């Protein structure tokens, strides 16, 4: 079973060349970053703080991040993943609402209506 994190957007987006460059820049044998892909049946039902979200992300886009080496040093790959997430959300798609989650179970961070919220109970780093 793989360990997968997701960056889910509320809208269906086009892959920008900056995203492709970023993915190529971070190619390694620890973390596999997917291209932006669209889904017609997207959903966010993860836990954020003390509540479970129930958000239909129909016709939206997302990016998957698969941990390839489960024995990799956690601080190293989490720092790298956090850096990638924030380059995508702050530099490439700065105005798009998103959810950053772990396998759909825990939402670590989200932006809704332009406001970024971080989970203070279940923290990523």
FITIGU-362780 format. One record per residue: residue in one letter; x, y, z of N, C-alpha, C, O in turn. Coordinates in steps of 0.001 Angstrom, whole numbers, plus 500000, padded with zeros to 6 digits. Layout:
# residues N
aXYZXYZXYZXYZ;...
This chain:
# residues 125
x500846498823500000500000500000500000500891501241500000501808501362500813;x500614502136499099501446503338499014500940504416499967499787504411500398;x501825505316500271501483506478501085501328507635500115502278508027499438;x500112508181500056499810509201499056499205510440499697498295510361500523;x499733511571499297499189512867499685498575513482498434498983513172497315;x497590514357498633496923514994497495496844516501497696496696516995498813;x496944517200496604496641518620496553495437518720495631495550518547494418;x494280519001496225493026519021495474492551520461495315492484521219496282;x492229520815494098491721522148493806490205522087493645489649521036493327;x489552523204493863488096523257493703487677523291492242486573522867491901;x488551523792491378488204523954489961489055523045489090490083522517489513;x488595522884487872489367522167486867490366523160486278489966524177485711;x491648522878486407492698523813485997493503523251484836493514522045484591;x494162524129484141495097523745483080496486523610483702496847524383484589;x497263522630483240498630522497483728499477523598483107499579523706481885;x500076524404483955500949525480483491502361524932483297502754523944483917;x503110525597482421504482525138482169505334525247483431506274524472483607;x505017526198484311505755526339485567505583525095486446506509524693487151;x504399524495486399504169523272487167504993522123486593505611521365487341;x505003521996485289505805520950484641507279521115484996507961520131485283;x507772522343484980509167522609485341509437522235486800510473521649487116;x508504522576487677508662522262489098508696520747489320509522520251490086;x507810520022488658507782518559488776509112517970488318509659517084488974;x509628518456487205510920517970486702512069518321487647513006517542487822;x511983519486488240513017519943489173513081519051490419514153518846490987;x511937518529490834511872517723492053511834516219491790511456515456492679;x512209515781490608512250514336490335513309513697491222514460514133491252;x512903512664491939513828511952492818513285510557493089512218510198492590;x514005509776493868513575508407494135512865508256495476512653507137495945;x512500509369496091511788509328497367510322509706497194509434509078497770;x510083510734496397508739511279496250508391511414494771509119512048494009;x507288510821494379506820510899492996505687511918492922504672511774493604;x505860512945492097504863513999491935504166513796490596504819513713489556;x502845513716490627502093513525489384501905514854488667502114515921489244;x501517514776487424501053515963486721499679516324487270499054515534487976;x499225517499486945497874517920487294496906517057486495497045516936485278;x495942516467487156494952515674486434493550516048486893493351516527488009;x492597515822486021491207516188486293490418514971486731490707513839486342;x489429515231487540488536514176487984487098514670487909486809515817488248;x486218513816487473484803514185487403484079513842488694482955514291488918;x484716513052489537484058512605490759484899512924491993484988512111492913;x485514514103492012486351514483493140485540514727494396484365515091494340;x486195514519495536485516514645496819486561514910497892487674514387497827;x486203515722498879487058515903500047486226515569501275485262516263501598;x486609514504501946485888514067503136486802513880504323486440513217505295;x487991514463504252488965514309505328488613515112506563487732515972506544;x489318514811507630489116515489508905489985516745508947491184516693508672;x489369517868509292490090519127509485489700519647510856488526519909511118;x490687519797511731490452520141513126489582519036513733489990517875513748;x488406519376514227487527518382514845486316518049513995485357517463514495;x486340518407512725485174518102511896485586517407510603486689517593510088;x484671516614510110484884515941508830484265516783507730483109517194507827;x485031517035506693484545517821505570483682516941504674483856515723504627;x482775517557503983481910516856503027481760517782501828480746518464501681;x482780517801500972482836518773499883482936518052498548483843517251498323;x482000518345497679481986517778496329482953518586495469482803519800495329;x483928517920494904484901518576494026484706518096492592485671517825491878;x483466517998492191483123517535490847483803518424489811483823519647489946;x484359517797488780485063518518487710486177519410488259486219520610487988;x487052518817489015488159519558489615489489518921489212489525517915488505;x490567519523489673491910519016489372492636518697490663492326519239491724;x493613517802490551494437517489491706495813517001491276496051516673490114;x496701516967492247498059516469492061498299515462493180497955515715494335;x498886514329492837499203513301493834500698513284494113501519513554493236;x501025512962495348502410512865495801502562511508496484502013511291497564;x503295510606495866503475509257496404504845509111497040505866509398496416;x504856508665498279506111508382498961506609507027498480505966506006498721;x507742507014497807508283505793497212509144504990498183509224503766498084;x509780505677499111510645505005500091510078505243501483510295506295502083;x509363504273501978508714504421503283509708504547504429509356505032505505;x510942504116504209511951504217505256512795505491505143513777505653505867;x512414506383504245513149507646504086512993508498505348511991508402506057;x513978509311505606513975510169506789512776511121506717512702511934505795;x511830511040507672510577511796507591510737513311507487510047513955506697;x511636513874508273511777515333508228512230515794506842511790516835506354;x513103515019506217513609515383504887512492515410503851512307516419503169;x511736514300503724510728514261502666509523515137502984508884515661502072;x509204515301504272508083516187504620508433517641504317507585518405503855;x509678518020504579510120519377504256510082519600502748509645520651502280;x510540518606501994510518518709500534509077518801500022508779519639499171;x508191517960500525506795517986500094506137519310500453505402519875499643;x506390519802501637505832521082502065506302522210501145505522523092500788;x507567522175500770508135523170499853507445523111498486507101524147497917;x507249521911497968506585521745496670505146522258496733504706522997495852;x504421521864497774503022522284497938502927523803497917502077524363497225;x503791524470498668503692525927498759504181526641497507503723527746497215;x505090526043496769505456526634495475504275526542494512504019527468493743;x503566525433494557502400525267493682501284526225494086500719526916493239;x500969526267495373499818527065495822500110528560495915499193529370495776;x501350528939496145501671530366496277502182530996494990501897532160494712;x502942530227494200503577530800493015502872530448491706502750531294490821;x502411529213491581501857528767490299500344528963490229499823529423489213;x499644528618491296498180528785491347497806529576492608497132529045493491;x498238530842492697498088531606493939496658532008494306496400532366495456;x495752531956493380494385532408493671493385531263493761492192531489493964;x493868530041493610492962528890493585492769528301494982493729528124495732;x491525528002495317491233527324496573491689525871496468491607525267495399;x492172525311497580492731523958497558492579523269498901492238523889499909;x492841521967498888492904521129500079494162520273499957494369519625498931;x494995520262500981496180519403501019495887518314502035495760518586503229;x495778517058501550495384515987502459496271514756502364497067514594501439;x496098513897503362496773512602503406495742511523503129494872511260503960;x495837510897501959494992509787501545493501510053501750492724509113501922;x493101511309501734491700511662501903491215511587503335490033511812503596;x492109511273504280491707511098505674491903512351506524491039512702507327;x493022513013506348493349514190507157493671515345506222494485515204505310;x493035516478506446493330517690505680494269518539506537493902518993507621;x495486518743506033496482519510506777496347521011506561496613521807507462;x495933521383505367495873522803505028494861522991503916494691522125503058;x494188524140503940493258524448502860493169525951502671493462526740503570;x492755526313501473492477527717501180491059527755500648490732527110499652;x490225528523501329488842528709500903488555530200500846488792530937501803;x488044530621499709487740532038499472488960532902499758488843534005500292;x490137532385499395491381533129499537492023533081500912493115533619501094;x491371532449501889491889532397503257492529531031503508491889529993503343;x493800531050503909494523529810504195494289529419505648494426530234506561;x493933528150505838493710527604507179494594526379507337494650525518506459;x495287526313508477496138525154508772495524524371509926495003524947510881;x495594523070509820495063522185510846495975522259512066497143521881511981;x495470522734513184496303522879514379496284521629515258497038521544516227;x495437520668514932495387519420515696496267518368515034497157517805515672;x496021518105513766496819517152512996497755517957512104497361518406511028;x498990518138512550499939518976511818500798518132510893501155516999511216;x501129518702509730501986518002508786503449518073509207504150517061509208;x503902519254509561505297519437510016505314519989511422506386520213511985;
